[in-house]
Amino acid sequence: MTRFSASPHPLLGRRALLRAMVAGAGIAALPGLAACGSDGGGAVTDTVSFGNNQSDQVPKDAITAVLKAFEGESGLKVAINTKQHEQYQEQINNYLQGKPDDVLSWFAGYRMRFFAEKGLTGDLSEVWSKVSGGYEPALKEASTASDGKQYLIPFVQYPWGVFYRKSVWQQRGYEQPKTLDQLVALSTKMQADGLVPIAFAQKQGWPGMGTFDQLNFRINGYQFHVDLMAGKEDWQGPKVREVFDTWKRLLPFHQENALGREWQEAAQALQQGKAGMYLLGSFVAQQFKGPDVDDLDFFPYPEINPEHGQDTVEAPIDGFMMSRKPGNPEGARKLLEYLSTPAAQLAYVKADPSQVAASNKAETTGYNALQKKSAQVIKEAAHITQFLDRDTDPRFASDAATNGLNAFIQNPDDLDTILKGMADQAKTIFTG
Amino acid sequence: MTALQSPQSPRSPAEPAGTSAPSPTSRRGRRRRATALAPRDKLVLGLMLGIPSLVHIALVWVPALGSVGLSFSSWDGIGGFADIEWVGFQNYVDILTRYPRFWPAFRHNLIWLLFLLVVPTVAGLLLAVLLDRQLRFGRIYQSALYLPMVLSLALVGFIWQLIYQPEQGLLNNVLGTASTDPVNWLGDPDINLYAVLVAAGWRHTGYIMLLYLAGLKSVDPALKEAAALDGANAWQTFFRVTFPVLKPVNVVVLVVTVIEGLRAFDIVYVINKGRNGLELLSVLVTDNIIGESSRIGWGSALAVVLLLISLGFIITYLFQVFREEDRA
């Protein structure tokens, strides 16, 4: 026969191709469908899969060692699936709707609640009933969703505070400011001494949120922070206005051109003694090497409104969730229980000394000076906040909040327009 | 080829029907039958047109119309169709009235387009004309000028970040302002767009130059000679003779530049994620759709705005082309 008689085959091929394409297009257009029917379950297995977002070598090795210890203790196997840290967060939406690992890394606060309320992660109240003695009430609250059940096992946390070099301060005779006025006085003095009083960087878009948070809960208190983040308060109201007005008063003491600088560079300004103070999380220590680490110290943000004093500390919690339908539910719960133990957490923070264990039973004797201080500050706090981008709807944090703060830092005099923009966007996002 | 040579093979459509010795009476009928394609031809044509069309529809039109559809919704990307809430034109209204980043992004996209249409095009044409004069080392210049085009725009972003750095960067050190009063090229929202455009233009110029150079090589030297014999000077020869001959190249350059202008994304994304003076519509689409909790409807509405702008250019261009074809 001639070649053309073979045409039915290309036709069939086309149909098959088409079918595949339509299926492909459908899946691409509708990530939700991909999740249907993908829940394995069924088969009995002794392996627990673990979704890890610690992609840097040191923390990755540390968490691997912790999981190895669990394997030895329980006889179960852990399959680790590591993803690059930022990528993990960007893909979490599709990850949780697809075939997530049994146990997976995540953050406490609104970011946990969002997925818990969508039914994408598993209820851990059973595990919590066994481990709740190891956690302070504030940590339980941060792991609880609006239905009163827990969805996260806290692992490690780190506080935000004003960091400084002890040697520099001793040499110049500076003292820790207890109030806003003292902070202003100290900053003025530093400026006269030729130092940048407050190192500052906002290129990554989030460090400035830390400054906003501190001023906000010092001025308006913990509950206002919670309500504002939940979209229940007005960004154009007088309370938010006062936060920005205070910030405006402090801005001349901040390092200039913050929008073009990354926090690592600002941390180096502190490390080199060019800047006197830096408000950041304790991970700032990652930029300090050897003996410099011991020279680093911090104090909680000074009091502004006596009604609230220094009762709130921002101390984001990293932990683990369980997927909605884990392949090995028993193993997953066992692993989560293990991760709540002081032994597991201490083994991890030994490798990453900018964090402290979340368990209140963890022995602090093995900590370095900074970790001891961190643990103490967290313990003394009446309220713990997570961070602006962990306490509010990510749709608001990533766009309206980031760009609003950037615009303020660029043009503090445009405050009216900026706050109107943020308030308008909050209204389109918090519609519930 | 066996099929076409076999006696039973259908006539190719190009073959005039009358050549196969028809009887006068049956001429009309035969011609009609021959114009109507044989089943096998239909099948071949159907496959050749059908497969690309279906691929095109599935990969271009379905997603495009899907975006248009989703732009009327409010959806966080979790769950299926049942979870999509339809909100009509609300996204568009909010974007146009309440979204502080929209109008800057819109303006930046237009500035981007205008800049690319003017600066790299003129510079590329100038370089092409110079290189066409058979300079010594012409090929080296040509390669050097084309080299940036080999780099991805993201990489161009990284390279120029080193040049623009306030304290350690090349530019401020050459200007001598690095230690005294460094210009924050990429951090100052009043100038960073233009700083980035210089980088994007640096890459685009080489491409335009190559296109014009190819066009110039195909210009018949006899035309220029004739103009010279008629007493035209160099300017007149270029603007009256050479440039009109380059018209097809101009159209290609226009299309390439418009595409380049509207798809701009990677260079600003590597510099500062498209914030603080570098907003572009493409960045806003990405910001709203990718990430932890996406606003699919909102992002789709932004994508539709970008689509409408592109359509404006495409329709104008097609209109021009078809009108010329009609005239020809």
Interface residues (C-beta under 8 A of the other chain):
Chain A: T2 R3 F4 S7 P10 L11 R14 L17 L18 M21 V22 A25 A28 A29 L30 P31 G32 L33 C36 Q89 E90 I92 N93 N94 Q97 R111 F114 K118 L120 K203 G205 N257 L259 G260 R261 D393 P394 R395 S398 D399 T402 N403 G404 N406 A407 Q410 T417 I418 G421 D424 Q425 K427 T428
Chain B: T2 A3 S6 S9 R40 L43 V44 L47 G50 I51 L54 V55 A58 L59 V62 P63 G66 D76 G77 I78 G79 G80 F81 D83 D94 R98 Y99 P100 R101 P166 N184 L186 G187 D188 P189 N272 K273 R275 N276 D287 N288 I290 G291 E292 S293 S294 R295
